[in-house]
Every structure is written in C-alpha cells, then in structure tokens.
Amino acid sequence: MSQSLNLETSKIPWSELQRFFAAGKVVYVDAALDLVQVAEAMSGDDKAQFEQWMAEGVVDLLGDEQARIWIEDNASVWAVVIKPWVLVQAI
C-alpha cells in the first residue's frame, strides 16, 4: 500500500487546498513523521496510533495560523488524500 500512496503524494500549492481547509478536512503532519506512513495509518483506521500522534502534537487538524502563514508565503506542501481527509506536510 505504501507504494501506491507514495505515487499519490504530490507537491501542491497551498492555495489549491484552501477549500478543504475551510471544510475542516486538512490534517497537518509534522515533518518529523513520514507522510506516507501517516496516510497508511489513516487508511488502515489505526486509531491508537493517531491518538498517540495527536497527544504528541505531531498530527492534528491544520490550524488557522499555519494556514495563514502558508498563504502569505505562497507556500507549496506535500499532500495526499485519504478521503475525506487531505494530509499535508510542510516542504
């Protein structure tokens, strides 16, 4: 599965993901984690792992402040879709 998820991961301008952010569907993944591994855990419904990551503060819904910074910086992010979520990571 990680190979197919890796192929589905792409660099995309943050501005193209704003509508998903507005809908509350964007999950921030800290750079300390592997985006594809987080996507695998999400697609496998690994609730315990997600709870641990959230408690550690390395995975969470994307906050307004980070979204604003990315807009101001015209940033691109790494992203992968695990419906209905979009997982993003700073480049």
N, C-alpha and C positions, 0 to 999 in steps of 0.2 A: 504494500500500500504506500510506503514512503516514497517509492519511485514515482508512482502516479501523482501523488501530492506534490512532489518536488517539481514535476513538469507543469503542474497547475499554479505554482507560485510565480508571481511576477512583480517586477518593479512598476509602480504606477504613481502618477501624480496624486497627491493627497486630495487635491481639488475634485478629482473624479469620484472620490468616495464620500463626499460630504453628505449626500442624501442618505447613505447608510448610517452615518454618524447621527444625523438628525432623527432617524428612526430608532436609535439606541441599539444598533446591531453591530457596532465595531468593538472588537476586543483587542486591547493593547497587549503585546507580548514583549517583555523586556529583552534587551539584546543579550542578556546572559543565557537565554534559552534558545534552543533550536526551533525556529518557526514551524518546520515540518513535523517535528516531534510533538509540538503542542497541538497542531492540526490533527495528527493521528490520535492523540488522547481524546480530543473533542469528538472526532468521528466515531471513536470506539466507546463513547459515553463513559469515560473514566472519571467519574465524579470525585472520587477520593483524591486523585492527582490534582484535579482542578481546584479543589478546596485547599489543598496544600499550597499550590502556587499562589492562590489568591491571598492566603494567610501570610505568605512571604512577600506579597506585594509585587510579584513579577508577572502576573496576569490579572487583568481587570478590564472592566468596561473603560473605553477611552474617555478621559476627562476633557472638560471644556478648555482648560488651559493648554494642554498639549495640542488639541485640535487648532486652537488659535495660533499657537507658535508655528505649526506646520503651514497654516495658511499664509501667515506673514512672511515665512521663509520660502514660500513656493516650493515646499519640500516634496520629494517622492518617498514612497515607503515600499517595503516588501509586503505583499498581501497574498492571502489565499482564502478562498471561500469554502466554508463548511456550512451549508445552508441551515438556518437563515443568517448565520454569522459571517462577518468578514474579519479575519485575524490580520493584524498589521504589526509591523516592526520597523523601527527607525533604521535608516540606511547609514 
